[in-house]
Amino acid sequence: MKPVTPALLAFLTANRQFFQADLFHFAMVDGSNLYFTSANISLEYAGNLYLATGPFMERSKLRQSRGTSVDSLTLTCHASVAMSSPFFGGAGLPQALLEGALDGAYVTMSRLFFSSWNNPTPMAGNCQLLGCPFLWNTPAAAVILFYGRVADISSVGYSKIQIQVKSFLELLDMYYPWQLYQQACSWALYDANCQANPADFVQGGVVEAAAGNTPLTFLTNLTNPDGWFTLGRLQMTSGACAGQLRSIKLYQGSAITLMVPFVGGPPAAGDGFQAWAGCDRQLGTCASKFNNIMNFGGQPFIPAPSTVIS
C-alpha cells in the first residue's frame, strides 16, 4: 500500500475527474539531477521542471507483492543514435549510457495527478534552449510508485535503450561474511579501512597535445615513474570534460589509459586534471609507496595450496 500525502488526498477528494502523467527523477552520483515526464508537454512540480522534449521515457508495468523479493522496473528510453543530449556533454545518448552516464543513479518514479491541461504558458529561461514549448502550471499532487537504482543497461538499439532499475532490496543479495581471506588487500584505496590520505598522494597535471590522444588514452605532463598512477583515479578540473571522474587502468610513459572513456570526446590539450596514486593491493606496495602497512587488509602469509603425494 502506497502512502498518500495530505495534498494528494485532498486533491482526489475534491476532483472526481483528473488526468495523470508519470514523472522520472534521476539523482546522479555526481550530485546532479535529471527530470523527465511521459506527458506531451513539460511539467513543473515541487519546484522541479520535468522535460517532455526527450529522451522520451516509457516504463514497464509495476508489480507489488508482500515479502522481501526484489522489485524491478524497466525504463525504455526512446532516443536515436544521432540524438545528442545537453545533459551528457553533447554526446549521443546511447553512447553516453553505454559509457556509464547513469551508473549508480537513484531513480524515483512518481504518478502526478492534475485537474486539467489548461493554462499553459511559454517557457522561459534555459528551457527555451532545450526546446520546451509550454510550461504547465495547474496545481497538482503526486505519489511515489517506485524508488530504486540503475542496475543495468540491458538493451541498446538504434532508436531505444532499455534501463533496468531495481529496488534497494537488491543490496541484501550478497555473500556473508563478505571479506575473503586472501593475500591481496581487500580494502578500497583511500577508504575508511585503508586510511591512506588521498590529499597526500594527489598531483595536478595537464593534457599534452599528441596525435594519438583518444577518450581512453592521452599524453600528460606528469613525470612520475611508470605505474605510479596505475589503478588510481583521475578527475578533470577544466575543459569540456571538467568534473568527470575515472579510474586509471595504466600509467606508462607519461600517458594515462582510463578504464572507461570520457563522455563527450577526448580531453583537449591544456585541460587540467588531478590524478591520485594507485595501488596493486600488495603488501610491499602498501609499505614502500604508502607507508601504511598497519592498515593492510590482506593475509599475505597464508600458505599457498599444495599437493601431498603419498
C-alpha atoms as one frame of an Amber mdcrd trajectory, in Angstrom:
protein
   0.000   0.000   0.000   1.422   3.353  -1.031   1.368   6.247   1.456  -0.719
   9.192   0.287   0.196  12.763   1.172  -2.468  15.095   2.594  -2.219  17.188
  -0.600  -2.994  14.195  -2.827  -5.804  13.031  -0.560  -7.388  16.494  -0.671
  -6.977  16.619  -4.461  -8.639  13.225  -5.048 -11.435  14.139  -2.653 -12.140
  17.394  -4.469 -11.819  16.109  -8.064 -13.929  13.304  -9.488 -12.219  13.649
 -12.871  -8.498  14.146 -13.306  -5.501  13.489 -15.569  -2.293  11.579 -14.904
   1.355  11.640 -16.006   4.487   9.760 -14.966   7.451  11.687 -13.564  11.019
  10.295 -13.645  13.744  11.729 -11.421  17.364  10.548 -11.844  19.670  11.518
  -8.965  23.188  11.131 -10.388  26.235  10.051  -8.381  27.922  13.414  -9.064
  25.071  15.275  -7.340  23.274  16.461 -10.487  19.627  15.666 -11.235  17.650
  14.842 -14.387  13.873  15.202 -14.664  11.670  13.718 -17.418   7.945  13.145
 -17.909   5.742  10.891 -20.021   3.390  13.822 -20.737   3.462  15.562 -24.107
   4.301  18.939 -22.557   6.865  19.775 -19.890   5.559  19.880 -16.327   6.669
  21.767 -13.257   6.076  20.093  -9.918   7.516  20.774  -6.441   9.907  23.322
  -7.899  11.419  20.929 -10.467  10.949  21.029 -14.235  10.162  17.640 -15.823
  11.031  17.756 -19.511   8.898  16.306 -22.286  11.443  17.113 -25.024  13.384
  13.879 -24.723  14.758  11.450 -24.164  11.234  10.054 -24.065  10.671   7.587
 -21.225   8.294   4.635 -21.203   8.026   2.269 -18.253   7.010  -1.336 -17.727
   4.123  -2.395 -15.509   4.691  -2.318 -11.778   4.269  -5.431  -9.649   3.706
  -5.240  -5.922   3.992  -8.239  -3.602   4.381  -8.999   0.069   7.703 -10.244
   1.380  11.302  -9.343   0.591  11.514 -10.020  -3.144  13.468  -7.526  -5.243
  11.100  -5.358  -7.287  12.269  -4.142 -10.677  11.251  -1.556 -13.230  12.208
  -1.450 -16.913  12.522   2.006 -18.459  12.611   2.287 -22.251  14.423   5.409
 -23.386  13.459   6.378 -26.932  16.404   8.188 -28.493  18.159   7.653 -31.821
  21.905   7.142 -32.151  22.178  10.559 -33.775  20.269  12.303 -30.977  22.588
  14.396 -28.826  21.823  15.497 -25.298  22.633  18.665 -23.342  22.885  16.504
 -20.198  25.914  14.338 -21.077  28.381  16.714 -22.673  26.573  16.698 -26.035
  27.336  13.016 -26.634  24.846  10.704 -28.340  22.525   9.243 -25.722  23.205
   5.548 -26.476  26.952   6.222 -26.334  26.649   8.165 -23.071  24.569   5.466
 -21.376  26.878   2.671 -22.545  29.828   4.614 -21.126  28.193   4.685 -17.696
  26.486   8.083 -17.584  23.679   6.621 -15.431  25.718   4.106 -13.410  24.625
   4.125  -9.763  21.902   6.732 -10.303  18.883   6.675  -7.962  15.544   6.644
  -9.788  12.225   7.894  -8.420   9.104   7.201 -10.489   6.012   9.148  -9.424
   2.439   9.431 -10.668   1.226  13.029 -10.990  -2.496  13.800 -10.707  -3.917
  17.086 -12.019  -7.297  18.509 -12.959  -6.770  19.831 -16.498  -4.312  20.638
 -19.265  -5.388  24.283 -19.237  -3.310  27.378 -18.599  -0.079  26.512 -20.442
   2.384  29.405 -20.744   5.525  29.775 -22.886   8.692  28.501 -21.272  11.284
  30.971 -20.062  14.973  30.844 -19.268  17.114  27.800 -20.026  14.199  25.643
 -21.076  13.769  27.689 -24.234  17.227  26.434 -25.203  16.016  22.877 -24.645
  13.023  23.373 -26.917  10.298  23.118 -24.257   7.144  24.541 -25.865   4.982
  25.117 -22.778   5.083  25.194 -19.023   2.147  23.501 -17.325   1.242  25.226
 -14.070  -2.091  23.801 -12.874  -1.924  22.745  -9.163  -1.466  19.007  -8.699
  -0.272  16.283  -6.326   1.855  13.157  -6.796   2.549   9.780  -5.222   5.823
   7.830  -5.431   5.269   4.439  -7.077   8.852   3.152  -7.334  12.241   4.010
  -5.870  15.460   2.191  -6.725  18.778   2.466  -8.516  20.015   1.786 -12.049
  21.179  -1.831 -12.164  21.909  -2.445 -15.851  21.598  -1.125 -19.398  20.074
  -4.313 -20.768  19.497  -3.397 -24.404  20.779  -0.701 -26.748  19.368  -0.260
 -30.231  19.311   2.418 -32.877  16.215   4.114 -31.500  15.725   2.880 -27.948
  17.609   1.848 -24.831  16.288  -0.338 -22.033  17.330   0.576 -18.482  16.836
  -1.897 -15.639  16.055  -0.327 -12.262  15.929  -2.482  -9.120  14.770  -1.735
  -5.597  17.319  -1.350  -2.815  16.469  -4.825  -1.503  18.964  -6.000  -4.133
  21.727  -4.873  -1.756  20.749  -7.725   0.572  21.698 -10.246  -2.122  25.354
 -10.567  -1.158  27.611 -13.141   0.426  28.223 -13.075   4.176  30.785 -12.768
   5.578  31.796 -10.513   2.713  35.541 -10.423   3.368  37.587 -13.301   1.970
  40.923 -14.487   3.313  43.380 -13.659   0.555  46.933 -12.466   0.022  45.928
  -9.160  -1.619  44.426  -6.307   0.395  40.619  -6.340   0.437  40.168  -2.625
   1.210  39.366   0.026  -1.376  42.195   2.505  -1.747  41.674   5.650   0.403
  38.533   4.287   2.100  37.893   4.281   5.885  39.593   0.887   6.269  42.642
   1.750   4.179  43.017   5.162   5.889  45.575   6.392   3.357  45.047  10.145
   2.984  44.262  10.945  -0.691  45.473  14.520  -0.183  48.996  13.145   0.320
  49.006  11.266  -2.995  47.282  13.650  -5.433  49.069  15.524  -8.181  47.857
  18.111 -10.666  48.654  17.948 -14.352  47.552  18.984 -17.831  46.845  17.109
 -21.042  49.600  17.384 -23.629  48.965  17.638 -27.363  49.592  14.321 -29.113
  48.371  12.725 -32.335  47.363   9.528 -30.536  45.117  11.115 -27.876  41.729
   9.383 -27.554  38.895   9.433 -24.966  40.655   6.433 -23.359  44.385   7.253
 -23.667  46.084  10.645 -23.694  49.526  12.111 -23.053  50.140  14.215 -19.921
  52.918  16.354 -18.459  53.367  14.017 -15.461  56.906  12.808 -14.802  56.276
  10.135 -12.158  57.762   6.651 -12.687  55.754   4.184 -14.754  52.971   2.532
 -12.784  52.668   5.277 -10.156  49.060   6.144 -11.089  48.080   2.670 -12.375
  44.830   1.569 -10.649  44.433   5.071  -9.233  41.874   7.667 -10.278  41.720
  10.878 -12.286  39.302  13.816 -12.295  39.256  16.553 -14.914  39.288  20.087
 -13.491  38.855  22.133 -16.676  37.744  21.824 -20.279  34.723  20.061 -21.776
  35.198  17.013 -19.513  35.520  19.018 -16.267  34.177  17.159 -13.247  34.249
  13.694 -14.812  35.957  11.118 -12.575  37.528   7.954 -13.978  39.635   5.016
 -12.784  43.113   4.723 -14.291  43.910   1.428 -16.000  47.560   2.153 -16.844
  50.125   4.909 -16.420  53.167   4.470 -18.629  55.485   6.888 -20.400  53.549
   9.930 -19.088  50.423   8.599 -20.858  47.264   7.670 -18.946  44.845   4.960
 -20.060  41.416   5.028 -18.415  39.082   2.156 -17.547  36.120   3.965 -19.143
  36.405   6.802 -21.705  35.218  10.323 -21.033  31.714  11.215 -22.199  31.793
  13.816 -24.954  35.142  13.015 -26.558  38.814  13.184 -25.572  40.162  15.976
 -23.355  41.832  18.807 -25.228  45.450  19.878 -24.914  45.823  22.181 -21.921
  42.867  20.738 -19.966  43.739  20.339 -16.301  43.217  17.304 -14.083  44.059
  15.792 -10.720  45.486  12.260 -10.504  45.745  10.073  -7.415  48.389   7.370
  -6.969  47.199   3.802  -7.492  47.744   0.599  -5.544  48.078  -3.035  -6.649
  46.937  -4.200  -3.149  50.201  -5.991  -2.378  51.989  -5.819   0.994  55.201
  -4.426  -0.486  53.365  -1.583  -2.251  51.455  -0.714   0.909  54.711  -0.483
   2.878  57.030   1.243   0.398  54.649   3.501  -1.524  52.019   4.452   1.075
  53.810   3.721   4.381  50.501   2.227   5.512  51.342  -1.351   6.459  49.448
  -1.110   9.757  46.188  -0.876   7.806  46.978  -3.563   5.226  43.813  -5.632
   4.724  45.266  -8.824   3.244  46.675 -12.055   4.674  49.953 -12.399   2.732
  51.379 -15.229   4.847  48.598 -17.754   4.238  50.315 -20.905   2.921  49.854
 -21.477  -0.777  47.784 -24.513  -1.853  49.958 -27.594  -2.213  49.609 -31.204
  -3.258  50.597 -34.028  -0.944  51.838 -37.167  -2.649  51.723 -40.270  -0.509
